[in-house]
Amino acid sequence: MVKYDFEVKDGYSLFPEHLENDDLVFFHGSPMKNFKSICQNGFKSGSELRISSLTSVTYTMKSIGAFNHVCSIRQSGEDMVVFAVFFKKEDLERHLDVQKRVPIVVREYAEIKVYDSDIQPSRIGYSIVPAHYRHK
């Protein structure tokens, strides 16, 4: 996994253009304190972590979405991290678990929500949003 230096580019993108424009690459933001757990155990929903009732993990189609998210939830003095991840096309096409009658992957305007924790993207890279950064 590649560490990308924190640099806000045109339009608030954090990653190189080839990642930002790849239809199979998505972005996820989280407090830096979760970095090790995500690397070891994958991405988990709030309900799996027992911290909220959210039953899905959200990934944005552009890094600006994950970047805005981490800046909006950040606690004072807290570093945040934005991951760039790759999904297999066949995983993105899994829309509904017919037997359980629940969604698996839901594509919305600028993001996807993944309800099945067995669907884990490959982590390509990450960028740390430093605590001192003030989002404008």
N, CA and C of each residue as an Amber inpcrd file, in Angstrom:
protein
   408
   0.8560000  -1.1690000   0.0000000   0.0000000   0.0000000   0.0000000
   0.9030000   1.2330000   0.0000000   0.5460000   2.1900000  -0.8350000
   1.3630000   3.3890000  -1.0240000   0.8730000   4.5190000  -0.1220000
   1.8050000   5.1790000   0.5340000   1.4560000   6.3820000   1.2930000
   1.6430000   7.5780000   0.3660000   0.5550000   8.3230000   0.1760000
   0.5950000   9.5310000  -0.6420000   0.7180000  10.7330000   0.2850000
   1.6700000  11.6050000  -0.0170000   1.8190000  12.8190000   0.7810000
   0.5340000  13.6270000   0.7180000   0.1860000  14.2400000   1.8380000
  -1.0220000  15.0640000   1.8830000  -0.7690000  16.3350000   1.0780000
  -1.5100000  16.4540000   0.0160000  -1.4320000  17.6250000  -0.8390000
  -2.7960000  17.8030000  -1.4810000  -3.4370000  18.9210000  -1.1970000
  -4.7480000  19.1840000  -1.7710000  -4.5500000  19.7400000  -3.1750000
  -5.0320000  18.9850000  -4.1590000  -4.8810000  19.3840000  -5.5590000
  -6.1470000  20.1090000  -6.0250000  -6.1500000  20.5300000  -7.2640000
  -7.3290000  21.1950000  -7.8390000  -8.5810000  20.3990000  -7.5400000
  -9.6140000  21.0930000  -7.0970000 -10.8680000  20.4190000  -6.8020000
 -10.8380000  19.5890000  -5.5400000  -9.8130000  19.7570000  -4.7250000
  -9.6720000  19.0520000  -3.4500000  -9.4240000  17.5570000  -3.5980000
  -8.8420000  17.1190000  -4.7000000  -8.5020000  15.7030000  -4.8120000
  -7.1930000  15.4450000  -4.0700000  -7.0700000  14.2460000  -3.5130000
  -5.8860000  13.8770000  -2.7220000  -4.9700000  12.9040000  -3.4440000
  -5.4620000  12.2820000  -4.5060000  -4.7300000  11.2010000  -5.1540000
  -4.4760000  11.5260000  -6.6240000  -3.5480000  10.7960000  -7.2400000
  -3.2580000  11.0420000  -8.6520000  -4.5020000  10.8580000  -9.5310000
  -4.4850000  11.5530000 -10.6400000  -5.6290000  11.5630000 -11.5620000
  -6.0310000  10.1650000 -12.0260000  -5.0560000   9.2810000 -12.2550000
  -5.4060000   7.9370000 -12.7360000  -6.2260000   7.1560000 -11.7060000
  -6.0510000   7.4410000 -10.4160000  -6.8790000   6.8030000  -9.3920000
  -8.2360000   7.4950000  -9.2870000  -8.2270000   8.8140000  -9.3060000
  -9.4650000   9.5900000  -9.1850000 -10.4450000   9.2690000 -10.3210000
  -9.9310000   8.8850000 -11.4780000 -10.7890000   8.6810000 -12.6500000
 -11.0150000   7.2110000 -13.0080000 -10.5950000   6.3040000 -12.1560000
 -10.7870000   4.8750000 -12.4020000 -12.1400000   4.4520000 -11.8320000
 -12.9820000   3.8340000 -12.6470000 -14.3290000   3.4400000 -12.2210000
 -14.3490000   2.3420000 -11.1620000 -13.2220000   1.7010000 -10.9240000
 -13.1610000   0.6420000  -9.9210000 -12.4290000   1.0720000  -8.6500000
 -11.9870000   2.3350000  -8.6120000 -11.2960000   2.8750000  -7.4400000
 -12.2560000   3.7930000  -6.6890000 -12.3140000   3.5910000  -5.3810000
 -13.1740000   4.3770000  -4.5000000 -12.3430000   4.8520000  -3.3130000
 -12.9640000   5.6590000  -2.4490000 -12.2370000   6.2890000  -1.3520000
 -13.0460000   6.1760000  -0.0650000 -12.3300000   5.9870000   1.0250000
 -12.9740000   5.8610000   2.3360000 -12.1630000   6.6350000   3.3570000
 -12.8470000   7.4330000   4.1680000 -12.1730000   8.2190000   5.1940000
 -12.5020000   7.7410000   6.5910000 -11.5290000   7.8940000   7.4950000
 -11.6920000   7.4250000   8.8680000 -10.6930000   8.1480000   9.7740000
 -10.9730000   8.1860000  11.0730000  -9.9430000   8.6870000  11.9890000
  -8.6840000   7.8130000  11.9030000  -7.5380000   8.4410000  12.0230000
  -6.2580000   7.7300000  11.9310000  -6.1430000   6.6230000  12.9810000
  -6.8150000   6.7760000  14.1070000  -6.7550000   5.7620000  15.1590000
  -7.3010000   4.4160000  14.6760000  -8.0670000   4.4140000  13.5690000
  -8.6230000   3.1720000  13.0230000  -7.7360000   2.5360000  11.9450000
  -6.6430000   3.1950000  11.5940000  -5.7940000   2.7560000  10.4910000
  -5.3210000   1.3090000  10.6610000  -4.7370000   1.0010000  11.7910000
  -4.1820000  -0.3390000  12.0180000  -5.2680000  -1.4130000  11.9550000
  -6.4050000  -1.1360000  12.5660000  -7.5070000  -2.0890000  12.5600000
  -8.0270000  -2.3270000  11.1460000  -8.1640000  -1.2580000  10.3690000
  -8.6230000  -1.4030000   8.9840000  -7.6230000  -2.2360000   8.1880000
  -6.3380000  -1.9700000   8.3740000  -5.3130000  -2.7270000   7.6500000
  -5.3020000  -4.1990000   8.0430000  -5.5780000  -4.4940000   9.2990000
  -5.5410000  -5.8780000   9.7750000  -6.8610000  -6.6170000   9.5610000
  -7.9910000  -5.9070000   9.7280000  -9.2980000  -6.5730000   9.7430000
 -10.2400000  -6.1540000   8.6180000  -9.8380000  -5.2000000   7.8120000
 -10.7080000  -4.7250000   6.7380000 -11.6650000  -3.6460000   7.2240000
 -12.4950000  -3.2090000   6.3050000 -13.4800000  -2.1630000   6.5940000
 -14.7110000  -2.8040000   7.2140000 -15.2000000  -2.2080000   8.2930000
 -16.3550000  -2.7320000   9.0180000 -17.4030000  -1.6340000   9.1600000
 -18.6620000  -2.0350000   9.1940000 -19.7490000  -1.0710000   9.3830000
 -19.8010000  -0.6320000  10.8440000 -20.4890000   0.4640000  11.0790000
 -20.6710000   0.9500000  12.4500000 -21.3540000  -0.0780000  13.3350000
 -22.3200000  -0.8020000  12.7800000 -23.0060000  -1.8180000  13.5920000
 -22.0730000  -2.9800000  13.9360000 -21.1890000  -3.3670000  12.9980000
 -20.2270000  -4.4290000  13.2970000 -19.2520000  -3.9940000  14.3860000
 -18.9210000  -2.7170000  14.3850000 -17.9960000  -2.1810000  15.3900000
 -18.7060000  -1.7920000  16.6870000 -20.0280000  -1.8530000  16.6490000
 -20.8780000  -1.5060000  17.7960000 -20.7160000  -0.0430000  18.2210000
 -20.5630000   0.8360000  17.2000000 -20.4420000   2.2710000  17.4980000
 -21.5880000   3.0770000  16.9040000 -22.3840000   2.4480000  16.0220000
 -23.5530000   3.1230000  15.4560000 -24.4820000   2.0570000  14.8770000
 -25.6060000   2.5120000  14.3620000 -26.5670000   1.5720000  13.7740000
 -26.3560000   1.3890000  12.2660000 -25.3550000   2.0430000  11.6920000
 -25.1060000   1.9230000  10.2570000 -24.6900000   0.4980000   9.9030000
 -25.3480000  -0.0870000   8.9140000 -25.0750000  -1.4740000   8.5520000
 -24.2670000  -1.5980000   7.2600000 -23.7670000  -0.4800000   6.7680000
 -22.9660000  -0.5100000   5.5460000 -21.6900000   0.2970000   5.7450000
 -20.7510000   0.0950000   4.8080000 -19.5390000   0.9090000   4.7400000
 -19.6660000   1.7450000   3.4810000 -19.4250000   3.0390000   3.6000000
 -19.5630000   3.9520000   2.4700000 -18.2060000   4.2460000   1.8600000
 -18.1750000   4.2150000   0.5310000 -16.9890000   4.5630000  -0.2490000
 -17.4180000   5.6090000  -1.2670000 -16.6300000   6.6570000  -1.4150000
 -16.9690000   7.7100000  -2.3610000 -16.2650000   7.4800000  -3.6930000
 -16.8500000   8.0180000  -4.7520000 -16.2950000   7.8240000  -6.0890000
 -15.1180000   8.7460000  -6.3720000 -15.0090000   9.8220000  -5.6360000
 -13.8890000  10.7620000  -5.7380000 -13.3670000  11.0100000  -4.3270000
 -12.0840000  11.3000000  -4.2130000 -11.5040000  11.4880000  -2.8790000
 -12.0800000  12.7020000  -2.1660000 -12.5910000  13.6810000  -2.9080000
 -13.1670000  14.8660000  -2.2500000 -14.3010000  14.4780000  -1.3110000
 -15.0700000  13.4560000  -1.6600000 -16.1670000  13.0230000  -0.7900000
 -15.6680000  12.4870000   0.5400000 -14.6600000  11.6220000   0.4940000
 -14.0860000  11.0730000   1.7300000 -13.3380000  12.1620000   2.4970000
 -12.6760000  13.0540000   1.7670000 -11.9410000  14.1680000   2.3720000
 -12.9030000  15.0900000   3.1210000 -14.0030000  15.4670000   2.4870000
 -15.0080000  16.3040000   3.1650000 -15.5630000  15.6050000   4.3940000
 -15.7940000  14.3020000   4.2770000 -16.3300000  13.5340000   5.4060000
 -15.3800000  13.5730000   6.6020000 -14.1070000  13.2670000   6.3820000
 -13.1880000  13.2430000   7.5230000 -13.0150000  14.6240000   8.1300000
 -13.0580000  15.6540000   7.3010000 -12.9350000  17.0180000   7.8390000
 -14.1650000  17.3950000   8.6520000 -15.3260000  16.8450000   8.3180000
 -16.5500000  17.1880000   9.0430000 -16.7000000  16.4170000  10.3530000
 -16.1000000  15.2290000  10.4560000 -16.2510000  14.4360000  11.6940000
 -15.0450000  14.5310000  12.6160000 -13.9850000  15.1600000  12.1460000
 -12.7310000  15.2010000  12.9090000 -12.9230000  15.8850000  14.2570000
 -12.3330000  15.2810000  15.2610000 -12.2710000  15.8840000  16.5850000
 -11.0210000  16.7630000  16.6490000 -11.0200000  17.7330000  17.4910000
  -9.8810000  18.6400000  17.6120000  -8.5920000  17.8690000  17.8960000
  -7.5390000  18.1730000  17.1180000  -6.2430000  17.5610000  17.3320000
  -6.1050000  16.1400000  16.8050000  -7.0300000  15.7270000  15.9310000
  -7.0410000  14.3430000  15.4660000  -6.6250000  14.2520000  13.9920000
  -5.6180000  13.4180000  13.7070000  -5.2770000  13.1140000  12.3210000
  -6.3560000  12.2020000  11.7540000  -6.5900000  12.3330000  10.4530000
  -7.5580000  11.5010000   9.7530000  -6.8420000  10.8240000   8.5940000
  -7.4590000   9.8100000   8.0060000  -6.8570000   9.1120000   6.8770000
  -7.9170000   8.8870000   5.8040000  -7.4980000   9.0420000   4.5550000
  -8.3520000   8.7130000   3.4140000  -7.6530000   7.5930000   2.6470000
  -8.3670000   6.4970000   2.4580000  -7.8650000   5.3460000   1.7160000
  -8.3380000   5.4030000   0.2710000  -7.4960000   4.9900000  -0.6520000
  -7.8920000   4.7030000  -2.0250000  -7.9670000   3.1860000  -2.1270000
  -9.1010000   2.6700000  -2.6010000  -9.3070000   1.2260000  -2.6400000
  -9.8050000   0.7850000  -4.0120000  -9.5540000  -0.4790000  -4.3200000
  -9.9550000  -1.0540000  -5.6010000 -10.9680000  -2.1680000  -5.3710000
 -12.1020000  -2.0900000  -6.0820000 -13.1050000  -3.1520000  -6.0370000
 -13.0620000  -3.9610000  -7.3280000 -13.2640000  -5.2550000  -7.1990000
 -13.4360000  -6.0890000  -8.3920000 -14.7940000  -5.7540000  -9.0090000
 -14.8370000  -5.7190000 -10.3240000 -16.0670000  -5.3760000 -11.0240000
 -17.2230000  -6.2850000 -10.6000000 -16.9460000  -7.5750000 -10.4450000
 -18.0140000  -8.5060000 -10.0720000 -18.5770000  -8.2170000  -8.6800000
 -17.7590000  -7.6980000  -7.7740000 -18.2750000  -7.3250000  -6.4490000
 -19.2130000  -6.1260000  -6.5440000 -18.8760000  -5.1690000  -7.3950000
 -19.7250000  -3.9900000  -7.5540000 -21.0610000  -4.3200000  -8.2090000
 -21.1230000  -5.4370000  -8.9080000 -22.3470000  -5.8390000  -9.5980000
 -23.2640000  -6.6970000  -8.7260000 -22.8520000  -6.9760000  -7.5060000
 -23.6680000  -7.7760000  -6.5790000 -24.6210000  -6.8330000  -5.8490000
 -25.8400000  -6.7470000  -6.3290000 -26.7730000  -5.7560000  -5.8030000
 -27.6980000  -6.2620000  -4.6980000 -28.0900000  -7.5380000  -4.7560000
 -29.1160000  -8.0090000  -3.8330000 -28.8640000  -9.4550000  -3.4390000
 -28.9450000  -9.7200000  -2.1330000 -28.9210000 -11.0940000  -1.6500000
 -30.3640000 -11.5810000  -1.7150000 -30.6620000 -12.4040000  -2.7070000
 -32.0390000 -12.8190000  -2.9740000 -32.6140000 -13.6350000  -1.8190000
 -31.8080000 -14.5070000  -1.2260000 -32.3110000 -15.3420000  -0.1350000
 -32.6510000 -14.5100000   1.0980000 -31.7720000 -13.6020000   1.4640000
 -32.0060000 -12.7790000   2.6580000 -32.8520000 -11.5480000   2.3510000
 -32.9930000 -11.2220000   1.0410000 -33.7470000 -10.0530000   0.5890000
 -33.1950000  -8.7600000   1.1790000 -31.8740000  -8.6550000   1.1430000
 -31.1940000  -7.4510000   1.6180000 -30.2020000  -6.9800000   0.5540000
 -29.9340000  -5.6870000   0.5370000 -28.9570000  -5.1900000  -0.4440000
 -27.5390000  -5.6340000  -0.0910000 -26.7000000  -5.7390000  -1.1160000
 -25.2900000  -6.0660000  -0.9110000 -24.4440000  -4.8350000  -1.2320000
 -24.5800000  -4.3340000  -2.4460000 -23.8850000  -3.1200000  -2.8650000
 -24.9170000  -2.1860000  -3.4890000 -24.9930000  -0.9760000  -2.9660000
 -25.9280000   0.0190000  -3.4820000 -25.1210000   1.1990000  -4.0050000
 -25.3240000   1.5070000  -5.2730000 -24.6400000   2.6390000  -5.9010000
 -25.5660000   3.8400000  -5.8420000 -25.0690000   4.9230000  -5.2830000
 -25.8140000   6.1730000  -5.2240000 -25.0760000   7.2010000  -6.0700000
 -25.5010000   8.4380000  -6.0190000 -24.9750000   9.4670000  -6.9030000
 -23.4500000   9.5330000  -6.9090000 -22.8200000   9.7250000  -5.7800000
 -21.3640000   9.9150000  -5.7310000 -20.6710000   8.9290000  -4.7980000
 -21.3820000   7.8310000  -4.4720000 -20.8100000   6.8730000  -3.5300000
 -21.4510000   5.5040000  -3.7090000 -20.8430000   4.5420000  -3.0530000
 -21.4600000   3.2260000  -2.9370000 -21.5280000   2.8700000  -1.4620000
 -22.5180000   2.0680000  -1.1320000 -22.6540000   1.5330000   0.2140000
 -22.5570000   0.0170000   0.0970000 -21.6540000  -0.5700000   0.8910000
 -21.4450000  -2.0120000   0.8620000 -21.9870000  -2.5870000   2.1670000
 -22.9930000  -3.4680000   2.0360000 -23.6720000  -4.0460000   3.1940000
 -23.1260000  -5.4060000   3.5870000 -22.3040000  -6.0020000   2.7560000
 -21.7590000  -7.3350000   3.0250000 -20.2840000  -7.1870000   3.3990000
 -19.9510000  -7.4730000   4.6450000 -18.5660000  -7.2770000   5.1100000
 -17.5910000  -8.2740000   4.4900000 -18.1090000  -9.2850000   3.8030000
 -17.2150000 -10.2000000   3.0850000 -16.6690000  -9.5590000   1.8090000
 -17.3070000  -8.5120000   1.3440000 -16.8080000  -7.7870000   0.1760000
 -15.8250000  -6.7400000   0.6850000 -14.5640000  -7.0250000   0.4930000
 -13.4980000  -6.1250000   0.9470000 -12.6700000  -5.6860000  -0.2610000
 -12.5170000  -4.3820000  -0.4350000 -11.6820000  -3.9160000  -1.5360000
 -10.2040000  -4.0880000  -1.2010000  -9.3840000  -4.0500000  -2.2410000
  -7.9330000  -4.0310000  -2.0390000  -7.5290000  -2.5960000  -1.7240000
  -6.6800000  -2.4320000  -0.7260000  -6.2120000  -1.0900000  -0.3750000
  -5.0310000  -0.7400000  -1.2820000  -5.1750000   0.3530000  -2.0270000
  -4.1370000   0.8140000  -2.9470000  -3.1720000   1.7480000  -2.2330000
  -3.7430000   2.6890000  -1.5080000  -2.9210000   3.6960000  -0.8530000
  -3.7260000   4.5030000   0.1280000  -3.0530000   5.4580000   0.7550000
  -3.7170000   6.3050000   1.7410000  -3.0080000   7.6480000   1.8160000
  -3.7410000   8.6130000   2.3440000  -3.1910000   9.9410000   2.5990000
  -3.6720000  10.3780000   3.9800000  -2.7520000  10.8600000   4.7840000
  -3.0940000  11.3070000   6.1370000  -3.4350000  12.7870000   6.0920000
  -4.6290000  13.1190000   6.5820000  -5.0530000  14.5110000   6.7030000
  -4.6190000  14.9640000   8.0990000  -3.6070000  15.8350000   8.1680000
  -3.0710000  16.2070000   9.4850000  -4.0660000  17.0250000  10.3120000
  -3.9650000  16.8510000  11.6080000  -4.8730000  17.5390000  12.5340000
  -4.8450000  19.0470000  12.3550000  -3.7140000  19.5890000  11.9650000
  -3.6020000  21.0530000  11.8550000  -4.2490000  21.6090000  10.5790000
  -4.6350000  20.7330000   9.6130000  -5.2290000  21.2190000   8.3750000
  -6.6230000  21.7920000   8.6360000  -6.8810000  22.9690000   8.1210000
  -8.1890000  23.6170000   8.2510000  -8.8540000  23.6040000   6.8880000
  -9.9480000  22.8740000   6.7860000 -10.6750000  22.7150000   5.5250000
 -11.4590000  23.9910000   5.2270000 -11.3340000  24.4830000   4.0050000
 -12.0090000  25.7330000   3.6320000 -13.1540000  25.4720000   2.6940000
